[in-house]
């Protein structure tokens, strides 16, 4: 889990013809780059006021790495607060990605809320590792930290979930599971969410418009779906857009970049949440691309989105 000082980004593969061995090699090389100093020009520098460390969450049958962000100082002379609000974050990528790519946003949230931010280094989708694994990782980390609140130094009554892209899918599923389990969430933040992994996931105008620009999104979505919901899987069970009941969920902020193949996923999910009576705010960022929040060095609107997320969570997690 150590960051490397420098790394070379691998060329984008042919996602539609990728073998298992090629997938593993690609994601290892890509994640080395995302965790490297060389990537900081795109992914942004962490807030210097944040203490960042890797920890292990002892979950049922496994120990899972999580990247933890805490304010190094709370501003009142006490650097060992034990009542911080909790934000459980899930990074995007699906078959590739690491919590380190989100250091910029998560460290600033930790310092400026202030809060404990726990970013889940979930099992990536691959042959033999479907979406169900990542969904369990997101839920199990949330439940573990809340159940061991004193050990983590958090106030379990002030808890939110936050995810980006594939991570937003996991966070949306986690919010539904939290309601079903009686675990109170104060908020959910879903950034460029992909919330449909059924065959209808491609039946949206934004998919057609942005299938191959500004990035080659469609081949990646096809690979993600093939790995996430293998044959025999009930894809609707992992598609929040088709959840039977979206009432009584935590108030939601949906952040949607407009130049994004899955922009309509976010728009439609906001409509369904609103129709079910769940409070929801949908904010669109014109001209922004998918994953723009993780790319403040090249995406001008990342800072505005980060500020909006900060304000939304600050209000939701207030004492």
Buried (B, 14 or more C-beta within 10 A) or exposed (E): EEBEEEBEBBEEBEBEEBEEEEBBBBBEBBBBBBBBEBBBEBBBEBBEBBBBEBEEBEBEEEEBBBBBBBBBBBEEEEEEBEBBBBBBBBBBBBBBBBBBBBBBBBBBBBBBBBBBBBBBBBBBBBEEBBBBBBBBBBBBBBBBBBEEBEEBBBBBBBBBBBBBBBBBBBBBBBBBBBBEEEBEBBBBBBBBBBBBBBEEBBEBEBBEBBBEEEBBBBBBBBBBBBBBBBEEBEBBBBBBBBBEEBEEBBBBBBBBBBBBBBBBBBBBBBEBBBEBEBEBBBBBBEEBBBBBBBBBBEBEBBBEBBEBBBEBBBEBBEE
